[in-house]
Amino acid sequence: MKTKNKILLAIFAVLLVFGVASCGGDSRGITYQNFEKIVLFDETNSDAATNYAELIDLFGTEGMDASAYANKQGTIVWEDINEQATVTIVLEDDLVIEKTSVGLYESTYRTPLGEKDGVWEWIVLQIGYFTYNAGNLFGLLSANYYWLGLLFMTLIIRTLGWPIYAKTNDMSLKMQMAQPELNKIQEKYRNKKDQASQQRMQMETMEIYKRYKINLFGCLMPLLQMPIFIAMYQVVQRFPLTGMFDDVNTRFLWTDLGNTNWLPNLPLALIVAGLMFLSQWLTTKRTQSAQKHNTYQNPKAQQTQKTMKYMMYFMVVMMAYISIGNAGIAFYWIIGTGYQLFQSYISHRNVGKRKDQLQSRI
């Protein structure tokens, strides 16, 4: 277990280093934020207008074409091939009088589907096409309903991910079965801090993991679902922005699934929070029920349970907050969490039989 924690810590450290490095890099370039900083010339407030030197500070000279600019007059174009974005600026007397952009968006989640190239964008676009076609039951309906497309998309992808969910449950059951023995080892070496004792504790712990077939890959298996869930989240965020899906009816009951106004979205957000809390609460109760027969109580495990409890509350509040800002996301999470509750029910109903099957393989 300590080896697993070290590996996870190393992965987190690498991601943190890359994140800090990206935040501390050069802020110049063709970005939405820099484009928004450009102030146009206004005869009533000419002192605030952006000039040539300030444009260079914002965008730099890479990808710049100033062949149509001379004597403080004309047009300058910046092009970013990698980001597939272009900025065109018109100056007069060294002051910006016009600015336009193509392919420049505030963030990935504000970018319409199909605007960018690349493998990831292609995957997201295909999920978008499936959502669109599922909205009219692949041509069976005369109208196209966004809520219907989201429903089918979520259910099918969640069903395809069921084998990973089942493997994750098996790993949890193995951990529950092995926990009494792990707790005994922790108790055995609780007051022995010398290096030799710690090494023996690790060896005995690894023997138990080996016997119960518990490995790092199994613990990390839920991460295999993350890319597809991120792609689905992007589809829901970006689908209403996409021109090729203009004929889709986004109305659902009292609201619009493309709506970003908080008041109409509040009921959906409350449903999201309720389902999320129920899911987390049931998981906690089932875990406690599985561990109630353990003779030894590991202090670290108790602290972990407390931490998870606080994380549960945090996740509920965070998902409700995000749902208030996007009705489509709220509807998507309602379907997904409801389906997860169904999966959990099926798994819990067969937990005794599954434990016997796993026990027979040990």
Secondary structure, DSSP 4 states (H G I P E B T S, - for coil): -HHHHHHHHHHHHHHHHHHHHHHTS---SS-HHHHHH-----TTSGGG--BHHHHHHHH-STTEEEEEEETTEEEEEEEETTTTEEEEEEEETTEEEEEEEES--SSGGGSPTTSS-SHHHHHHHHHHHHHHHHTTTTTTSSSEEHHHHHHHHHHHHHHHTHHHHHHHHHHHHHHHHHHHHHHHHHHHTTT--SHHHHHHHHHHHHHHHHHTT--HHHHHGGGGGHHHHHHHHHHHHHGGG-GGGTTEE-EETTEETT---HHHHHHHHHHHHHHHHHHHHHHHHHHHHHHTT-SS--HHHHHHHHHHHHHHHHHHHHHHHHHHT-HHHHHHHHHHHHHHHHHHHHHHHTHHHHHHHHHHT-
